[in-house]
């Protein structure tokens, strides 16, 4: 039997780490959504852009003779994960989700948990400026009608700010605590708005907010798709190389 053909739905640090770890032991293709203009370098082959929904992905899995599908997308990429599950079922390809560990509330955290970006925007009138928004581009429209608020945005790619008058910080994670402390100090951050993405790469902002007593408006994760899932790169690599294709639920 030759090397297994693995498709990683990525664009995350976990997806990149899995591709590197598989190295010469598998034929790896990482699929990116194409939203970032200058993605970080990845091991193996890389394709950018969508598949054309469930049918397109199922067809790709069959045509490319993919042996394993690893969904290492962002925890809030709910549509992509749903499509991946259905496409894998149609193509009869084993699928594994990589579930990023959640952040745990600690003493001193001032979390306000909400359902979505619209609810986060509704929570802001009683909270201090400046508001540090660490959200996806699709979530920012919810804040457009909040006149008089000072916003700080962090983005990977340069370009016009989606919120008029917002201060934009260009940076690519992972972020360390020292850097987050400086950002909070330099911009006078009074409120943090973020998604409950979890993982270590962006957890430093949560620690920085805790140290300064800054309230955190936390958007809850969408429910995970049913099926096998693991929470570490090592477990995902072991699954990919295991002919049984079994994961832990």
JOWO-V784974 format. One record per residue. N is the residue number from 1. RES is the residue in three letters. SS is DSSP state (H for helix, E for strand, C for the rest). Layout:
{{N	RES	SS} {N	RES	SS}}
This chain:
{{1	UNK	C} {2	UNK	C} {3	UNK	C} {4	UNK	E} {5	UNK	E} {6	UNK	E} {7	UNK	E} {8	UNK	E} {9	UNK	E} {10	UNK	C} {11	UNK	C} {12	UNK	C} {13	UNK	H} {14	UNK	H} {15	UNK	H} {16	UNK	H} {17	UNK	H} {18	UNK	H} {19	UNK	H} {20	UNK	H} {21	UNK	H} {22	UNK	H} {23	UNK	H} {24	UNK	H} {25	UNK	H} {26	UNK	E} {27	UNK	E} {28	UNK	E} {29	UNK	E} {30	UNK	E} {31	UNK	E} {32	UNK	E} {33	UNK	C} {34	UNK	C} {35	UNK	C} {36	UNK	C} {37	UNK	C} {38	UNK	C} {39	UNK	C} {40	UNK	C} {41	UNK	C} {42	UNK	C} {43	UNK	C} {44	UNK	C} {45	UNK	E} {46	UNK	E} {47	UNK	E} {48	UNK	E} {49	UNK	C} {50	UNK	C} {51	UNK	C} {52	UNK	C} {53	UNK	H} {54	UNK	H} {55	UNK	H} {56	UNK	H} {57	UNK	H} {58	UNK	H} {59	UNK	H} {60	UNK	H} {61	UNK	H} {62	UNK	H} {63	UNK	H} {64	UNK	C} {65	UNK	C} {66	UNK	C} {67	UNK	C} {68	UNK	E} {69	UNK	E} {70	UNK	E} {71	UNK	E} {72	UNK	C} {73	UNK	C} {74	UNK	C} {75	UNK	C} {76	UNK	C} {77	UNK	C} {78	UNK	H} {79	UNK	H} {80	UNK	H} {81	UNK	H} {82	UNK	H} {83	UNK	H} {84	UNK	H} {85	UNK	H} {86	UNK	H} {87	UNK	H} {88	UNK	H} {89	UNK	H} {90	UNK	H} {91	UNK	H} {92	UNK	C} {93	UNK	C} {94	UNK	E} {95	UNK	E} {96	UNK	E} {97	UNK	E} {98	UNK	E} {99	UNK	C} {100	UNK	C} {101	UNK	C} {102	UNK	C} {103	UNK	C} {104	UNK	C} {105	UNK	C} {106	UNK	C} {107	UNK	C} {108	UNK	C} {109	UNK	C} {110	UNK	C} {111	UNK	E} {112	UNK	E} {113	UNK	E} {114	UNK	E} {115	UNK	C} {116	UNK	C} {117	UNK	H} {118	UNK	H} {119	UNK	H} {120	UNK	H} {121	UNK	H} {122	UNK	H} {123	UNK	H} {124	UNK	H} {125	UNK	H} {126	UNK	H} {127	UNK	C} {128	UNK	C} {129	UNK	C} {130	UNK	C} {131	UNK	E} {132	UNK	E} {133	UNK	E} {134	UNK	E} {135	UNK	C} {136	UNK	C} {137	UNK	H} {138	UNK	H} {139	UNK	H} {140	UNK	H} {141	UNK	H} {142	UNK	H} {143	UNK	H} {144	UNK	C} {145	UNK	C} {146	UNK	C} {147	UNK	C} {148	UNK	C} {149	UNK	C} {150	UNK	C} {151	UNK	E} {152	UNK	E} {153	UNK	E} {154	UNK	E} {155	UNK	E} {156	UNK	C} {157	UNK	C} {158	UNK	C} {159	UNK	C} {160	UNK	C} {161	UNK	C} {162	UNK	C} {163	UNK	C} {164	UNK	C} {165	UNK	C} {166	UNK	C} {167	UNK	E} {168	UNK	E} {169	UNK	E} {170	UNK	E} {171	UNK	C} {172	UNK	C} {173	UNK	C} {174	UNK	C} {175	UNK	C} {176	UNK	C} {177	UNK	H} {178	UNK	H} {179	UNK	H} {180	UNK	H} {181	UNK	H} {182	UNK	H} {183	UNK	H} {184	UNK	H} {185	UNK	H} {186	UNK	H} {187	UNK	H} {188	UNK	C} {189	UNK	C} {190	UNK	C} {191	UNK	E} {192	UNK	E} {193	UNK	E} {194	UNK	E} {195	UNK	E} {196	UNK	C} {197	UNK	C} {198	UNK	C} {199	UNK	C} {200	UNK	C} {201	UNK	C} {202	UNK	C} {203	UNK	C} {204	UNK	H} {205	UNK	H} {206	UNK	H} {207	UNK	H} {208	UNK	H} {209	UNK	H} {210	UNK	H} {211	UNK	H} {212	UNK	H} {213	UNK	C} {214	UNK	C} {215	UNK	E} {216	UNK	E} {217	UNK	E} {218	UNK	E} {219	UNK	E} {220	UNK	C} {221	UNK	C} {222	UNK	C} {223	UNK	C} {224	UNK	C} {225	UNK	C} {226	UNK	C} {227	UNK	C} {228	UNK	C} {229	UNK	E} {230	UNK	E} {231	UNK	C} {232	UNK	C} {233	UNK	H} {234	UNK	H} {235	UNK	H} {236	UNK	H} {237	UNK	H} {238	UNK	H} {239	UNK	H} {240	UNK	H} {241	UNK	H} {242	UNK	C} {243	UNK	C} {244	UNK	C} {245	UNK	C} {246	UNK	C} {247	UNK	C} {248	UNK	C} {249	UNK	C}}
